[in-house]
């Protein structure tokens, strides 16, 4: 079994998101959603007990309710 560093995992997650975003031509709402998934995945690696509110606060410096309202996701 191969072992990866946190830095390698973070790079792979970001690179995977970039590949999708570069090749699908998604709109800004979809790009924001993918970036939110990336941030939530990385935060979950760092702390498996993290919740979406903390991801929003730590990665975006806003409450999740603001992110949720960006693209009429609610």
Secondary structure, 3 states (H helix, E strand, C coil): CCCCCHHHHHHHHHHHHHHHHHHHCCCHHHHHHHHHHHHHHHHHHHCCCCCHHHHHHHHHCCCHHHHHHCCCCC
